[in-house]
Amino acid sequence: MYVLLTLQNTYFVEYLIGTLVLSSSIFDAMVFDDLDTAVKFKKMLLINCELQTSVSTFIQ
């Protein structure tokens, strides 16, 4: 499982109707089941929101 971590140490929660939601809690983060989907969201956030993120593993 994977989450997206920003340079400001916040986690990507959602991007809905042009609104970006971030949280300081990893438990609020959107969890991706596979690396490919996480990387696609990472690229989308960079293009649409100019938000740099890294893909991090998440173990529940």
CHARMM-style PDB file with segment names, atoms N, HN, CA, C and O in Angstrom:
ATOM      1  N   MET     1       0.847  -1.165   0.000  1.00  0.00      PROA
ATOM      2  CA  MET     1       0.000   0.000   0.000  1.00  0.00      PROA
ATOM      3  C   MET     1       0.898   1.235   0.000  1.00  0.00      PROA
ATOM      4  O   MET     1       2.018   1.216   0.510  1.00  0.00      PROA
ATOM      5  N   TYR     2       0.367   2.315  -0.591  1.00  0.00      PROA
ATOM      6  HN  TYR     2      -0.544   2.331  -1.005  1.00  0.00      PROA
ATOM      7  CA  TYR     2       1.169   3.520  -0.783  1.00  0.00      PROA
ATOM      8  C   TYR     2       0.357   4.767  -0.460  1.00  0.00      PROA
ATOM      9  O   TYR     2      -0.866   4.776  -0.599  1.00  0.00      PROA
ATOM     10  N   VAL     3       1.050   5.824  -0.025  1.00  0.00      PROA
ATOM     11  HN  VAL     3       2.043   5.817   0.089  1.00  0.00      PROA
ATOM     12  CA  VAL     3       0.462   7.140   0.198  1.00  0.00      PROA
ATOM     13  C   VAL     3       1.381   8.167  -0.449  1.00  0.00      PROA
ATOM     14  O   VAL     3       2.534   7.875  -0.767  1.00  0.00      PROA
ATOM     15  N   LEU     4       0.846   9.387  -0.640  1.00  0.00      PROA
ATOM     16  HN  LEU     4      -0.091   9.624  -0.382  1.00  0.00      PROA
ATOM     17  CA  LEU     4       1.640  10.468  -1.215  1.00  0.00      PROA
ATOM     18  C   LEU     4       1.967  11.487  -0.133  1.00  0.00      PROA
ATOM     19  O   LEU     4       1.074  12.020   0.526  1.00  0.00      PROA
ATOM     20  N   LEU     5       3.250  11.748   0.039  1.00  0.00      PROA
ATOM     21  HN  LEU     5       3.975  11.315  -0.496  1.00  0.00      PROA
ATOM     22  CA  LEU     5       3.752  12.665   1.056  1.00  0.00      PROA
ATOM     23  C   LEU     5       4.283  13.915   0.375  1.00  0.00      PROA
ATOM     24  O   LEU     5       5.055  13.819  -0.578  1.00  0.00      PROA
ATOM     25  N   THR     6       3.875  15.097   0.855  1.00  0.00      PROA
ATOM     26  HN  THR     6       3.247  15.174   1.630  1.00  0.00      PROA
ATOM     27  CA  THR     6       4.331  16.357   0.275  1.00  0.00      PROA
ATOM     28  C   THR     6       5.649  16.789   0.903  1.00  0.00      PROA
ATOM     29  O   THR     6       6.099  16.212   1.893  1.00  0.00      PROA
ATOM     30  N   LEU     7       6.257  17.805   0.320  1.00  0.00      PROA
ATOM     31  HN  LEU     7       5.892  18.274  -0.484  1.00  0.00      PROA
ATOM     32  CA  LEU     7       7.497  18.357   0.858  1.00  0.00      PROA
ATOM     33  C   LEU     7       7.284  19.012   2.218  1.00  0.00      PROA
ATOM     34  O   LEU     7       8.230  19.183   2.986  1.00  0.00      PROA
ATOM     35  N   GLN     8       6.026  19.379   2.515  1.00  0.00      PROA
ATOM     36  HN  GLN     8       5.257  19.240   1.891  1.00  0.00      PROA
ATOM     37  CA  GLN     8       5.681  20.010   3.794  1.00  0.00      PROA
ATOM     38  C   GLN     8       5.278  18.976   4.854  1.00  0.00      PROA
ATOM     39  O   GLN     8       4.732  19.328   5.899  1.00  0.00      PROA
ATOM     40  N   ASN     9       5.555  17.702   4.570  1.00  0.00      PROA
ATOM     41  HN  ASN     9       5.999  17.416   3.721  1.00  0.00      PROA
ATOM     42  CA  ASN     9       5.220  16.590   5.475  1.00  0.00      PROA
ATOM     43  C   ASN     9       3.725  16.488   5.763  1.00  0.00      PROA
ATOM     44  O   ASN     9       3.314  16.213   6.890  1.00  0.00      PROA
ATOM     45  N   THR    10       2.928  16.712   4.736  1.00  0.00      PROA
ATOM     46  HN  THR    10       3.262  16.935   3.820  1.00  0.00      PROA
ATOM     47  CA  THR    10       1.495  16.450   4.806  1.00  0.00      PROA
ATOM     48  C   THR    10       1.182  15.362   3.793  1.00  0.00      PROA
ATOM     49  O   THR    10       1.970  15.087   2.888  1.00  0.00      PROA
ATOM     50  N   TYR    11       0.031  14.756   3.958  1.00  0.00      PROA
ATOM     51  HN  TYR    11      -0.610  14.979   4.693  1.00  0.00      PROA
ATOM     52  CA  TYR    11      -0.361  13.643   3.092  1.00  0.00      PROA
ATOM     53  C   TYR    11      -1.532  14.035   2.209  1.00  0.00      PROA
ATOM     54  O   TYR    11      -2.417  14.787   2.619  1.00  0.00      PROA
ATOM     55  N   PHE    12      -1.522  13.511   0.986  1.00  0.00      PROA
ATOM     56  HN  PHE    12      -0.804  12.900   0.653  1.00  0.00      PROA
ATOM     57  CA  PHE    12      -2.615  13.735   0.052  1.00  0.00      PROA
ATOM     58  C   PHE    12      -3.837  12.958   0.523  1.00  0.00      PROA
ATOM     59  O   PHE    12      -3.768  11.754   0.767  1.00  0.00      PROA
ATOM     60  N   VAL    13      -4.971  13.678   0.648  1.00  0.00      PROA
ATOM     61  HN  VAL    13      -5.027  14.656   0.450  1.00  0.00      PROA
ATOM     62  CA  VAL    13      -6.228  13.050   1.068  1.00  0.00      PROA
ATOM     63  C   VAL    13      -7.164  12.920  -0.134  1.00  0.00      PROA
ATOM     64  O   VAL    13      -7.665  11.832  -0.420  1.00  0.00      PROA
ATOM     65  N   GLU    14      -7.400  14.039  -0.841  1.00  0.00      PROA
ATOM     66  HN  GLU    14      -6.993  14.922  -0.609  1.00  0.00      PROA
ATOM     67  CA  GLU    14      -8.257  13.983  -2.035  1.00  0.00      PROA
ATOM     68  C   GLU    14      -8.106  15.236  -2.861  1.00  0.00      PROA
ATOM     69  O   GLU    14      -7.641  16.271  -2.384  1.00  0.00      PROA
ATOM     70  N   TYR    15      -8.512  15.119  -4.120  1.00  0.00      PROA
ATOM     71  HN  TYR    15      -8.889  14.278  -4.508  1.00  0.00      PROA
ATOM     72  CA  TYR    15      -8.566  16.244  -5.044  1.00  0.00      PROA
ATOM     73  C   TYR    15      -9.925  16.150  -5.705  1.00  0.00      PROA
ATOM     74  O   TYR    15     -10.150  15.305  -6.571  1.00  0.00      PROA
ATOM     75  N   LEU    16     -10.833  17.027  -5.289  1.00  0.00      PROA
ATOM     76  HN  LEU    16     -10.650  17.713  -4.585  1.00  0.00      PROA
ATOM     77  CA  LEU    16     -12.222  16.921  -5.716  1.00  0.00      PROA
ATOM     78  C   LEU    16     -12.727  18.294  -6.144  1.00  0.00      PROA
ATOM     79  O   LEU    16     -12.651  19.258  -5.382  1.00  0.00      PROA
ATOM     80  N   ILE    17     -13.237  18.374  -7.356  1.00  0.00      PROA
ATOM     81  HN  ILE    17     -13.298  17.591  -7.975  1.00  0.00      PROA
ATOM     82  CA  ILE    17     -13.795  19.605  -7.917  1.00  0.00      PROA
ATOM     83  C   ILE    17     -12.809  20.770  -7.750  1.00  0.00      PROA
ATOM     84  O   ILE    17     -13.193  21.860  -7.327  1.00  0.00      PROA
ATOM     85  N   GLY    18     -11.553  20.530  -8.083  1.00  0.00      PROA
ATOM     86  HN  GLY    18     -11.241  19.644  -8.427  1.00  0.00      PROA
ATOM     87  CA  GLY    18     -10.532  21.562  -8.037  1.00  0.00      PROA
ATOM     88  C   GLY    18     -10.040  21.920  -6.650  1.00  0.00      PROA
ATOM     89  O   GLY    18      -9.271  22.869  -6.499  1.00  0.00      PROA
ATOM     90  N   THR    19     -10.466  21.180  -5.624  1.00  0.00      PROA
ATOM     91  HN  THR    19     -11.091  20.408  -5.746  1.00  0.00      PROA
ATOM     92  CA  THR    19     -10.046  21.451  -4.253  1.00  0.00      PROA
ATOM     93  C   THR    19      -9.097  20.359  -3.784  1.00  0.00      PROA
ATOM     94  O   THR    19      -9.406  19.169  -3.851  1.00  0.00      PROA
ATOM     95  N   LEU    20      -7.948  20.786  -3.314  1.00  0.00      PROA
ATOM     96  HN  LEU    20      -7.696  21.752  -3.260  1.00  0.00      PROA
ATOM     97  CA  LEU    20      -6.936  19.863  -2.829  1.00  0.00      PROA
ATOM     98  C   LEU    20      -7.040  19.764  -1.310  1.00  0.00      PROA
ATOM     99  O   LEU    20      -7.056  20.780  -0.615  1.00  0.00      PROA
ATOM    100  N   VAL    21      -7.110  18.543  -0.804  1.00  0.00      PROA
ATOM    101  HN  VAL    21      -7.097  17.717  -1.369  1.00  0.00      PROA
ATOM    102  CA  VAL    21      -7.195  18.323   0.644  1.00  0.00      PROA
ATOM    103  C   VAL    21      -5.943  17.571   1.086  1.00  0.00      PROA
ATOM    104  O   VAL    21      -5.614  16.511   0.555  1.00  0.00      PROA
ATOM    105  N   LEU    22      -5.252  18.148   2.076  1.00  0.00      PROA
ATOM    106  HN  LEU    22      -5.520  19.010   2.507  1.00  0.00      PROA
ATOM    107  CA  LEU    22      -4.059  17.543   2.658  1.00  0.00      PROA
ATOM    108  C   LEU    22      -4.270  17.379   4.153  1.00  0.00      PROA
ATOM    109  O   LEU    22      -5.108  18.062   4.741  1.00  0.00      PROA
ATOM    110  N   SER    23      -3.523  16.486   4.766  1.00  0.00      PROA
ATOM    111  HN  SER    23      -2.842  15.931   4.288  1.00  0.00      PROA
ATOM    112  CA  SER    23      -3.630  16.272   6.209  1.00  0.00      PROA
ATOM    113  C   SER    23      -2.253  15.961   6.780  1.00  0.00      PROA
ATOM    114  O   SER    23      -1.398  15.395   6.099  1.00  0.00      PROA
ATOM    115  N   SER    24      -2.054  16.332   8.019  1.00  0.00      PROA
ATOM    116  HN  SER    24      -2.749  16.791   8.572  1.00  0.00      PROA
ATOM    117  CA  SER    24      -0.792  16.003   8.685  1.00  0.00      PROA
ATOM    118  C   SER    24      -0.807  14.569   9.228  1.00  0.00      PROA
ATOM    119  O   SER    24       0.227  14.061   9.662  1.00  0.00      PROA
ATOM    120  N   SER    25      -1.970  13.920   9.204  1.00  0.00      PROA
ATOM    121  HN  SER    25      -2.810  14.333   8.852  1.00  0.00      PROA
ATOM    122  CA  SER    25      -2.096  12.561   9.713  1.00  0.00      PROA
ATOM    123  C   SER    25      -2.069  11.540   8.571  1.00  0.00      PROA
ATOM    124  O   SER    25      -2.831  11.646   7.609  1.00  0.00      PROA
ATOM    125  N   ILE    26      -1.198  10.572   8.694  1.00  0.00      PROA
ATOM    126  HN  ILE    26      -0.579  10.486   9.475  1.00  0.00      PROA
ATOM    127  CA  ILE    26      -1.124   9.526   7.673  1.00  0.00      PROA
ATOM    128  C   ILE    26      -2.419   8.705   7.623  1.00  0.00      PROA
ATOM    129  O   ILE    26      -2.736   8.111   6.592  1.00  0.00      PROA
ATOM    130  N   PHE    27      -3.161   8.671   8.723  1.00  0.00      PROA
ATOM    131  HN  PHE    27      -2.904   9.153   9.561  1.00  0.00      PROA
ATOM    132  CA  PHE    27      -4.396   7.894   8.771  1.00  0.00      PROA
ATOM    133  C   PHE    27      -5.527   8.527   7.979  1.00  0.00      PROA
ATOM    134  O   PHE    27      -6.523   7.864   7.692  1.00  0.00      PROA
ATOM    135  N   ASP    28      -5.389   9.824   7.613  1.00  0.00      PROA
ATOM    136  HN  ASP    28      -4.579  10.362   7.847  1.00  0.00      PROA
ATOM    137  CA  ASP    28      -6.364  10.496   6.755  1.00  0.00      PROA
ATOM    138  C   ASP    28      -6.008  10.356   5.282  1.00  0.00      PROA
ATOM    139  O   ASP    28      -6.836  10.635   4.416  1.00  0.00      PROA
ATOM    140  N   ALA    29      -4.793   9.930   4.994  1.00  0.00      PROA
ATOM    141  HN  ALA    29      -4.120   9.704   5.698  1.00  0.00      PROA
ATOM    142  CA  ALA    29      -4.280   9.889   3.624  1.00  0.00      PROA
ATOM    143  C   ALA    29      -5.048   8.904   2.752  1.00  0.00      PROA
ATOM    144  O   ALA    29      -5.553   7.884   3.219  1.00  0.00      PROA
ATOM    145  N   MET    30      -5.117   9.246   1.467  1.00  0.00      PROA
ATOM    146  HN  MET    30      -4.707  10.075   1.088  1.00  0.00      PROA
ATOM    147  CA  MET    30      -5.656   8.296   0.492  1.00  0.00      PROA
ATOM    148  C   MET    30      -4.626   7.186   0.337  1.00  0.00      PROA
ATOM    149  O   MET    30      -3.442   7.452   0.130  1.00  0.00      PROA
ATOM    150  N   VAL    31      -5.075   5.959   0.436  1.00  0.00      PROA
ATOM    151  HN  VAL    31      -6.036   5.742   0.604  1.00  0.00      PROA
ATOM    152  CA  VAL    31      -4.184   4.808   0.333  1.00  0.00      PROA
ATOM    153  C   VAL    31      -4.377   4.163  -1.033  1.00  0.00      PROA
ATOM    154  O   VAL    31      -5.497   3.858  -1.443  1.00  0.00      PROA
ATOM    155  N   PHE    32      -3.272   3.965  -1.721  1.00  0.00      PROA
ATOM    156  HN  PHE    32      -2.362   4.213  -1.388  1.00  0.00      PROA
ATOM    157  CA  PHE    32      -3.292   3.341  -3.047  1.00  0.00      PROA
ATOM    158  C   PHE    32      -2.834   1.897  -2.905  1.00  0.00      PROA
ATOM    159  O   PHE    32      -1.851   1.614  -2.221  1.00  0.00      PROA
ATOM    160  N   ASP    33      -3.548   0.991  -3.550  1.00  0.00      PROA
ATOM    161  HN  ASP    33      -4.347   1.220  -4.106  1.00  0.00      PROA
ATOM    162  CA  ASP    33      -3.228  -0.430  -3.460  1.00  0.00      PROA
ATOM    163  C   ASP    33      -2.018  -0.826  -4.297  1.00  0.00      PROA
ATOM    164  O   ASP    33      -1.331  -1.799  -3.985  1.00  0.00      PROA
ATOM    165  N   ASP    34      -1.758  -0.059  -5.374  1.00  0.00      PROA
ATOM    166  HN  ASP    34      -2.316   0.731  -5.627  1.00  0.00      PROA
ATOM    167  CA  ASP    34      -0.631  -0.418  -6.222  1.00  0.00      PROA
ATOM    168  C   ASP    34       0.201   0.808  -6.569  1.00  0.00      PROA
ATOM    169  O   ASP    34      -0.298   1.933  -6.588  1.00  0.00      PROA
ATOM    170  N   LEU    35       1.461   0.571  -6.838  1.00  0.00      PROA
ATOM    171  HN  LEU    35       1.866  -0.343  -6.823  1.00  0.00      PROA
ATOM    172  CA  LEU    35       2.419   1.634  -7.108  1.00  0.00      PROA
ATOM    173  C   LEU    35       2.056   2.415  -8.367  1.00  0.00      PROA
ATOM    174  O   LEU    35       2.221   3.634  -8.399  1.00  0.00      PROA
ATOM    175  N   ASP    36       1.571   1.747  -9.391  1.00  0.00      PROA
ATOM    176  HN  ASP    36       1.436   0.757  -9.365  1.00  0.00      PROA
ATOM    177  CA  ASP    36       1.236   2.402 -10.658  1.00  0.00      PROA
ATOM    178  C   ASP    36       0.184   3.498 -10.459  1.00  0.00      PROA
ATOM    179  O   ASP    36       0.323   4.599 -10.992  1.00  0.00      PROA
ATOM    180  N   THR    37      -0.851   3.198  -9.705  1.00  0.00      PROA
ATOM    181  HN  THR    37      -0.964   2.303  -9.273  1.00  0.00      PROA
ATOM    182  CA  THR    37      -1.908   4.188  -9.449  1.00  0.00      PROA
ATOM    183  C   THR    37      -1.367   5.353  -8.626  1.00  0.00      PROA
ATOM    184  O   THR    37      -1.705   6.506  -8.894  1.00  0.00      PROA
ATOM    185  N   ALA    38      -0.544   5.071  -7.641  1.00  0.00      PROA
ATOM    186  HN  ALA    38      -0.269   4.135  -7.423  1.00  0.00      PROA
ATOM    187  CA  ALA    38       0.049   6.130  -6.818  1.00  0.00      PROA
ATOM    188  C   ALA    38       0.902   7.061  -7.675  1.00  0.00      PROA
ATOM    189  O   ALA    38       0.843   8.280  -7.512  1.00  0.00      PROA
ATOM    190  N   VAL    39       1.687   6.501  -8.579  1.00  0.00      PROA
ATOM    191  HN  VAL    39       1.735   5.511  -8.711  1.00  0.00      PROA
ATOM    192  CA  VAL    39       2.542   7.313  -9.449  1.00  0.00      PROA
ATOM    193  C   VAL    39       1.683   8.161 -10.393  1.00  0.00      PROA
ATOM    194  O   VAL    39       2.030   9.310 -10.668  1.00  0.00      PROA
ATOM    195  N   LYS    40       0.582   7.621 -10.886  1.00  0.00      PROA
ATOM    196  HN  LYS    40       0.300   6.689 -10.662  1.00  0.00      PROA
ATOM    197  CA  LYS    40      -0.307   8.402 -11.759  1.00  0.00      PROA
ATOM    198  C   LYS    40      -0.906   9.591 -11.010  1.00  0.00      PROA
ATOM    199  O   LYS    40      -0.989  10.687 -11.564  1.00  0.00      PROA
ATOM    200  N   PHE    41      -1.320   9.393  -9.769  1.00  0.00      PROA
ATOM    201  HN  PHE    41      -1.253   8.502  -9.319  1.00  0.00      PROA
ATOM    202  CA  PHE    41      -1.834  10.502  -8.966  1.00  0.00      PROA
ATOM    203  C   PHE    41      -0.726  11.510  -8.680  1.00  0.00      PROA
ATOM    204  O   PHE    41      -0.963  12.718  -8.717  1.00  0.00      PROA
ATOM    205  N   LYS    42       0.471  11.029  -8.397  1.00  0.00      PROA
ATOM    206  HN  LYS    42       0.663  10.048  -8.368  1.00  0.00      PROA
ATOM    207  CA  LYS    42       1.618  11.910  -8.150  1.00  0.00      PROA
ATOM    208  C   LYS    42       1.839  12.830  -9.348  1.00  0.00      PROA
ATOM    209  O   LYS    42       2.026  14.034  -9.173  1.00  0.00      PROA
ATOM    210  N   LYS    43       1.819  12.281 -10.556  1.00  0.00      PROA
ATOM    211  HN  LYS    43       1.667  11.303 -10.698  1.00  0.00      PROA
ATOM    212  CA  LYS    43       2.009  13.075 -11.781  1.00  0.00      PROA
ATOM    213  C   LYS    43       0.858  14.047 -11.983  1.00  0.00      PROA
ATOM    214  O   LYS    43       1.083  15.194 -12.370  1.00  0.00      PROA
ATOM    215  N   MET    44      -0.380  13.609 -11.727  1.00  0.00      PROA
ATOM    216  HN  MET    44      -0.563  12.678 -11.412  1.00  0.00      PROA
ATOM    217  CA  MET    44      -1.545  14.472 -11.874  1.00  0.00      PROA
ATOM    218  C   MET    44      -1.475  15.663 -10.926  1.00  0.00      PROA
ATOM    219  O   MET    44      -1.797  16.785 -11.317  1.00  0.00      PROA
ATOM    220  N   LEU    45      -1.057  15.431  -9.684  1.00  0.00      PROA
ATOM    221  HN  LEU    45      -0.795  14.520  -9.366  1.00  0.00      PROA
ATOM    222  CA  LEU    45      -0.943  16.513  -8.705  1.00  0.00      PROA
ATOM    223  C   LEU    45       0.140  17.503  -9.101  1.00  0.00      PROA
ATOM    224  O   LEU    45      -0.013  18.705  -8.884  1.00  0.00      PROA
ATOM    225  N   LEU    46       1.221  17.023  -9.672  1.00  0.00      PROA
ATOM    226  HN  LEU    46       1.345  16.046  -9.848  1.00  0.00      PROA
ATOM    227  CA  LEU    46       2.285  17.910 -10.114  1.00  0.00      PROA
ATOM    228  C   LEU    46       1.801  18.792 -11.265  1.00  0.00      PROA
ATOM    229  O   LEU    46       2.075  19.992 -11.287  1.00  0.00      PROA
ATOM    230  N   ILE    47       1.094  18.208 -12.206  1.00  0.00      PROA
ATOM    231  HN  ILE    47       0.871  17.234 -12.188  1.00  0.00      PROA
ATOM    232  CA  ILE    47       0.608  18.960 -13.371  1.00  0.00      PROA
ATOM    233  C   ILE    47      -0.528  19.907 -12.992  1.00  0.00      PROA
ATOM    234  O   ILE    47      -0.486  21.086 -13.344  1.00  0.00      PROA
ATOM    235  N   ASN    48      -1.530  19.419 -12.291  1.00  0.00      PROA
ATOM    236  HN  ASN    48      -1.565  18.461 -12.005  1.00  0.00      PROA
ATOM    237  CA  ASN    48      -2.736  20.211 -12.010  1.00  0.00      PROA
ATOM    238  C   ASN    48      -2.609  21.162 -10.826  1.00  0.00      PROA
ATOM    239  O   ASN    48      -3.232  22.223 -10.810  1.00  0.00      PROA
ATOM    240  N   CYS    49      -1.806  20.784  -9.836  1.00  0.00      PROA
ATOM    241  HN  CYS    49      -1.300  19.921  -9.849  1.00  0.00      PROA
ATOM    242  CA  CYS    49      -1.727  21.584  -8.598  1.00  0.00      PROA
ATOM    243  C   CYS    49      -0.331  22.105  -8.315  1.00  0.00      PROA
ATOM    244  O   CYS    49      -0.121  22.820  -7.336  1.00  0.00      PROA
ATOM    245  N   GLU    50       0.628  21.754  -9.164  1.00  0.00      PROA
ATOM    246  HN  GLU    50       0.458  21.173  -9.960  1.00  0.00      PROA
ATOM    247  CA  GLU    50       2.023  22.107  -8.934  1.00  0.00      PROA
ATOM    248  C   GLU    50       2.482  21.654  -7.544  1.00  0.00      PROA
ATOM    249  O   GLU    50       3.245  22.340  -6.864  1.00  0.00      PROA
ATOM    250  N   LEU    51       1.994  20.487  -7.150  1.00  0.00      PROA
ATOM    251  HN  LEU    51       1.374  19.930  -7.702  1.00  0.00      PROA
ATOM    252  CA  LEU    51       2.304  19.928  -5.840  1.00  0.00      PROA
ATOM    253  C   LEU    51       3.285  18.773  -6.008  1.00  0.00      PROA
ATOM    254  O   LEU    51       2.987  17.784  -6.677  1.00  0.00      PROA
ATOM    255  N   GLN    52       4.450  18.908  -5.397  1.00  0.00      PROA
ATOM    256  HN  GLN    52       4.692  19.712  -4.854  1.00  0.00      PROA
ATOM    257  CA  GLN    52       5.448  17.848  -5.446  1.00  0.00      PROA
ATOM    258  C   GLN    52       5.201  16.875  -4.297  1.00  0.00      PROA
ATOM    259  O   GLN    52       5.060  17.275  -3.141  1.00  0.00      PROA
ATOM    260  N   THR    53       5.152  15.605  -4.638  1.00  0.00      PROA
ATOM    261  HN  THR    53       5.266  15.281  -5.577  1.00  0.00      PROA
ATOM    262  CA  THR    53       4.933  14.563  -3.638  1.00  0.00      PROA
ATOM    263  C   THR    53       5.921  13.430  -3.877  1.00  0.00      PROA
ATOM    264  O   THR    53       6.520  13.312  -4.946  1.00  0.00      PROA
ATOM    265  N   SER    54       6.070  12.615  -2.866  1.00  0.00      PROA
ATOM    266  HN  SER    54       5.583  12.710  -1.998  1.00  0.00      PROA
ATOM    267  CA  SER    54       6.824  11.380  -3.002  1.00  0.00      PROA
ATOM    268  C   SER    54       5.893  10.232  -2.649  1.00  0.00      PROA
ATOM    269  O   SER    54       4.964  10.395  -1.858  1.00  0.00      PROA
ATOM    270  N   VAL    55       6.144   9.088  -3.232  1.00  0.00      PROA
ATOM    271  HN  VAL    55       6.898   8.956  -3.875  1.00  0.00      PROA
ATOM    272  CA  VAL    55       5.351   7.907  -2.943  1.00  0.00      PROA
ATOM    273  C   VAL    55       6.009   7.192  -1.774  1.00  0.00      PROA
ATOM    274  O   VAL    55       7.191   6.852  -1.827  1.00  0.00      PROA
ATOM    275  N   SER    56       5.238   6.969  -0.722  1.00  0.00      PROA
ATOM    276  HN  SER    56       4.278   7.246  -0.679  1.00  0.00      PROA
ATOM    277  CA  SER    56       5.739   6.294   0.474  1.00  0.00      PROA
ATOM    278  C   SER    56       4.932   5.038   0.739  1.00  0.00      PROA
ATOM    279  O   SER    56       3.739   4.985   0.437  1.00  0.00      PROA
ATOM    280  N   THR    57       5.562   4.048   1.292  1.00  0.00      PROA
ATOM    281  HN  THR    57       6.531   4.091   1.537  1.00  0.00      PROA
ATOM    282  CA  THR    57       4.837   2.834   1.645  1.00  0.00      PROA
ATOM    283  C   THR    57       4.043   3.066   2.918  1.00  0.00      PROA
ATOM    284  O   THR    57       4.425   3.865   3.773  1.00  0.00      PROA
ATOM    285  N   PHE    58       2.927   2.351   3.027  1.00  0.00      PROA
ATOM    286  HN  PHE    58       2.616   1.702   2.332  1.00  0.00      PROA
ATOM    287  CA  PHE    58       2.049   2.480   4.186  1.00  0.00      PROA
ATOM    288  C   PHE    58       1.652   1.071   4.610  1.00  0.00      PROA
ATOM    289  O   PHE    58       1.083   0.317   3.821  1.00  0.00      PROA
ATOM    290  N   ILE    59       1.950   0.722   5.841  1.00  0.00      PROA
ATOM    291  HN  ILE    59       2.412   1.335   6.482  1.00  0.00      PROA
ATOM    292  CA  ILE    59       1.596  -0.584   6.377  1.00  0.00      PROA
ATOM    293  C   ILE    59       0.577  -0.375   7.479  1.00  0.00      PROA
ATOM    294  O   ILE    59       0.832   0.330   8.456  1.00  0.00      PROA
ATOM    295  N   GLN    60      -0.576  -0.992   7.311  1.00  0.00      PROA
ATOM    296  HN  GLN    60      -0.784  -1.564   6.518  1.00  0.00      PROA
ATOM    297  CA  GLN    60      -1.636  -0.851   8.324  1.00  0.00      PROA
ATOM    298  C   GLN    60      -1.478  -1.875   9.403  1.00  0.00      PROA
ATOM    299  OT1 GLN    60      -2.276  -1.912  10.340  1.00  0.00      PROA
TER     300      GLN     60
END
